[in-house]
Amino acid sequence: MAVVLQTQEKTLIAILSGEIDHHCARPMRGEIDEKIEQCQPEVLVLDFAGVTFMDSSGIGLIMGRHRCMEEIGGEVIIRNPPAHIRRVMRISGMERIAHIQMDAPEGRQDV
């Protein structure tokens, strides 16, 4: 599992790839939290396009980052989760705490 962090103005983008399980979630949380503390973004985008597997640790990762962002008045956007991961997110209620956004083929964003 890897995380690449990018900043664009007041947005922090965490590009995730590979598997998110209990072995790799902790270091990922640490990297993302450190960058949130450093940058104080208004928006955190968690890009799941490259994620192949996610267990409950991934849900915990989202919930914890939501709490971090809530503390500084920001929001979380989950971008491009694969269908099987999107289904888990919807069942677990992630739509109540974060926007789930899919890139549309013609460049529009569906929320």
Secondary structure in CASP SS format (residue, H / E / C, confidence):
PFRMAT SS
TARGET T0000
AUTHOR 0000-0000-0000
METHOD secondary structure of the structure
MODEL  1
M C 1.00
A E 1.00
V E 1.00
V E 1.00
L E 1.00
Q E 1.00
T E 1.00
Q E 1.00
E C 1.00
K C 1.00
T E 1.00
L E 1.00
I E 1.00
A E 1.00
I E 1.00
L E 1.00
S E 1.00
G E 1.00
E E 1.00
I E 1.00
D C 1.00
H H 1.00
H H 1.00
C H 1.00
A H 1.00
R H 1.00
P H 1.00
M H 1.00
R H 1.00
G H 1.00
E H 1.00
I H 1.00
D H 1.00
E H 1.00
K H 1.00
I H 1.00
E H 1.00
Q H 1.00
C H 1.00
Q C 1.00
P C 1.00
E C 1.00
V E 1.00
L E 1.00
V E 1.00
L E 1.00
D E 1.00
F E 1.00
A E 1.00
G E 1.00
V E 1.00
T E 1.00
F E 1.00
M E 1.00
D C 1.00
S H 1.00
S H 1.00
G H 1.00
I H 1.00
G H 1.00
L H 1.00
I H 1.00
M H 1.00
G H 1.00
R H 1.00
H H 1.00
R H 1.00
C H 1.00
M H 1.00
E H 1.00
E H 1.00
I C 1.00
G C 1.00
G C 1.00
E E 1.00
V E 1.00
I E 1.00
I E 1.00
R E 1.00
N C 1.00
P C 1.00
P C 1.00
A H 1.00
H H 1.00
I H 1.00
R H 1.00
R H 1.00
V H 1.00
M H 1.00
R H 1.00
I H 1.00
S C 1.00
G C 1.00
M H 1.00
E H 1.00
R H 1.00
I C 1.00
A C 1.00
H E 1.00
I E 1.00
Q E 1.00
M E 1.00
D E 1.00
A C 1.00
P C 1.00
E C 1.00
G C 1.00
R C 1.00
Q E 1.00
D E 1.00
V C 1.00
END
